[in-house]
Amino acid sequence: MRPRGERARADDLPVVAHPVGGQELCARVGILRAGNLVEVSSVDALRQMHTSELEIDFHGEPPDLDHVDGVGSVERTPNGLRVKLSGSPRGTLAAIRDADVTALRSQEASLEEIFLAYYGDTDGLRHDDDPS
């Protein structure tokens, strides 16, 4: 590992066995699964491919977001809605444009959550990936 603040060279390749807080270290991230490289992408592009969550508080009745592009699930909260999104929030923001929104909170998936989504279970291998 390089001293803090020193930029990695183009031919440097950090290799780790698990996700780390490397957003500031790497321009691109590669994910290995069962010995195969299954994804190489920037951190921002990986986040766009995976879900994020919006919690939206409303004064009055919230709009119906069930059929908005990119919305995976909608859950009622005491003050509004919790919405799981994949990709851009553009459709959701357009759908709530005329509503009386009192608060809006967003949370992106962490690198660890994105990494674990490629594995789907706790041992890291699905039965169809088992080489034996």
N, C-alpha and C positions, 0 to 999 in steps of 0.2 A: 504494500500500500504506500502511496506517496504522502509526503508531508502535506498537511492541510493547506489549501490554497494553491498548490502546484497542480497544473492541468495535466491530465493524462495524455500520452501520445496516441496517435491514431492506431498504432499497432498494439497498444495495451489491451489486455483482455482479463478483467477480474473474473474469477470463477468462484461461486459460492454454492453451497449445498442447500441453502434455504434463503428466503427473501430477507434482505436487510434494507435499512434506510439509505438506499443508494441513489435516490433521485438526483442528488447533487454530484454524484460520482460518474454516472454513465449517461451518454447520449441515447443509447439503445439498450434494451434488455432482451436477453434470450431465455426462453423457458424450455428445459429438457423434461421429457416424460418418457419413462421406460427406455432410456437411451436414445431417443429421437428428439431432434430440435423441432418443437411444435409451434413456436412463435418467436419472431424477432421483430421488435417494434420499439418506438419511443414510448416513454412513460405516459405522455399525454395521449398518444394513440391507443395504448392499452386501456387507459381509463375510459376513453370514448367507446370502446368495444364492450365494456362491462357496466353493470348497473351502478347508478347513484341514487340517492334518496333525497326527496324534497319533503319537508314538512311545512304545510301552508295553513296558517290560521286565517279565519274569515270572520267578519261581522255579518251575521245572517247565514242563510243556507249556502253551502259551497256548490259550485257547478259540478256536473257529471263529467268525470274525466276518464271513465272506463274505456271509451272508444277513441281516445286521442293517440295519434302515432307516437310510438316510443314508450308509452305507459305500459308497464308490466303488471302492476297491481296497485290497487287503491284501498286504503284502510281508513276508516273514520277514526278521528281522535276527538278528545273533548272539545277542542277549539276549531277543528277543521279536518284536514286530510293528511295522510302520509302516503306519498306516491313513490313507487320504485320505477326508475327510468332506465332505459338503455339508449345510449346515444345522446343526441342533443335535447335540451329541455325546451327548444323553440316551440313545439306544438303545445306543450303544457302551459307555457307562459302566454301564448296567444289565447288559449282557452280560458285563462283566468283574468284576462285583460280588463273585462268589465265588472269583475267581482270586487267586493269590498275586502281586500286583503289587508290584514292587520299585522302579519309577520310572515316571513319567508326564510326558512333555514335549509341549507344544502349540505350534503355530505357525500363526498366521492369515496369510492372504494379505495382502501389502502393497497399498496403494492402486495402486501401479504395476502389480503383477501383475493386479489386478482390471481396471484400465484396459486393459491389453494383451489380456486375455481377450476383450474386445469386438471386437478387430480380427482375431484369428486368424492373421495372417501379418505378415511384417516390413514390408511397404509400406503397411499400414493399410487396404487395400481388397481385398476379394475380387472375383473376376471378375463376380459377379452384382451388385456395387455400382458397377461402373465405369460412369460416366455416358456414355461415348462409344459 
